[in-house]
Amino acid sequence: MTGTGFDREFTLDAPATEEAVRDLLADLQARLSALGVSAALRGRVELPVAEALNNIVEHAYGAAGGGPVRITARLGARHLCITLRDRGQALPENRCAPHPLPDSNGSLDSLPEGGFGLFLIRHLTDGMSYRRENGENHLVMAFSLGPGGHGRRG
Amino acid sequence: MELHPTLHDGLMIVTVNEARIDAAAAIRFKDAMRITTENGPAHVVLDLSQVTFVDSSGLGAIVALKKHLGKERRLDLAGLTTEVDKVFRLTRMDTVFDIHRDATAAIARTAG
């Protein structure tokens, strides 16, 4: 593991189902805590990872259901990187397009009940990238450890 | 889905006694809330003080509940914990709901 800039790393595997996502998020929190990751950073990590896992369950696998998902977490001096891999369908055009916030200014009937996931992932990470490779989706989410974290908040 | 409703002078407070309203719980939450609020007072306050995590599925379920109650009734929120408050602010859904500090504040404001 030398030369990568990341000195601590672990991997979690699970089936992509709603119930398994809950356990996976709890495992991730416990493993990050054991590595000494602060409660504040763990709080920042939980929602974007949850949204990305929900997307894998609902969209990548969808009706096909329950294929494998792997989380790899790598902790370095300045960043925590979380990579999700699955073998479901690719994102449209094999890319993660910019995702605006759904409009909540309309009438009661028109209030959005979904479409927040990718917006939240982009907004709550300090960097993200997506690629399709060998029939797998790879989503990488980076979180800055320093006080400069939350770089996208402004 | 454990919901605890209490009535206060034309107001129903529903306390959600669950740590998470997530994708695994969203449909159960929505169904249980519809049953709990059926034939109840027009004004409903959802007390989320025991809830530490809401994802976009949970948020969608809360919005769907507001739509289900319709224009003649009203759904407010109370007791948002740190991470839950963040979800509502980031998605601007804090502008769609009246949000009370806690259930006691919601009761006081309605009585006043």
HADDOCK unambig.tbl for C-alpha pairs under 7 A between the chains (distance, minus, plus):
assign (segid A and resid 18 and name CA) (segid B and resid 23 and name CA) 6.20 0.50 0.50
assign (segid A and resid 18 and name CA) (segid B and resid 24 and name CA) 4.94 0.50 0.50
assign (segid A and resid 19 and name CA) (segid B and resid 24 and name CA) 5.76 0.50 0.50
assign (segid A and resid 47 and name CA) (segid B and resid 55 and name CA) 6.49 0.50 0.50
assign (segid A and resid 51 and name CA) (segid B and resid 55 and name CA) 6.92 0.50 0.50
assign (segid A and resid 101 and name CA) (segid B and resid 91 and name CA) 6.75 0.50 0.50
assign (segid A and resid 104 and name CA) (segid B and resid 93 and name CA) 6.92 0.50 0.50
assign (segid A and resid 108 and name CA) (segid B and resid 67 and name CA) 6.16 0.50 0.50
assign (segid A and resid 109 and name CA) (segid B and resid 67 and name CA) 6.17 0.50 0.50
assign (segid A and resid 113 and name CA) (segid B and resid 60 and name CA) 3.99 0.50 0.50
assign (segid A and resid 113 and name CA) (segid B and resid 61 and name CA) 6.93 0.50 0.50
assign (segid A and resid 113 and name CA) (segid B and resid 63 and name CA) 6.00 0.50 0.50
assign (segid A and resid 113 and name CA) (segid B and resid 64 and name CA) 6.30 0.50 0.50
assign (segid A and resid 114 and name CA) (segid B and resid 56 and name CA) 6.62 0.50 0.50
assign (segid A and resid 114 and name CA) (segid B and resid 57 and name CA) 6.90 0.50 0.50
assign (segid A and resid 114 and name CA) (segid B and resid 60 and name CA) 5.55 0.50 0.50
assign (segid A and resid 116 and name CA) (segid B and resid 56 and name CA) 5.94 0.50 0.50
assign (segid A and resid 117 and name CA) (segid B and resid 56 and name CA) 6.11 0.50 0.50
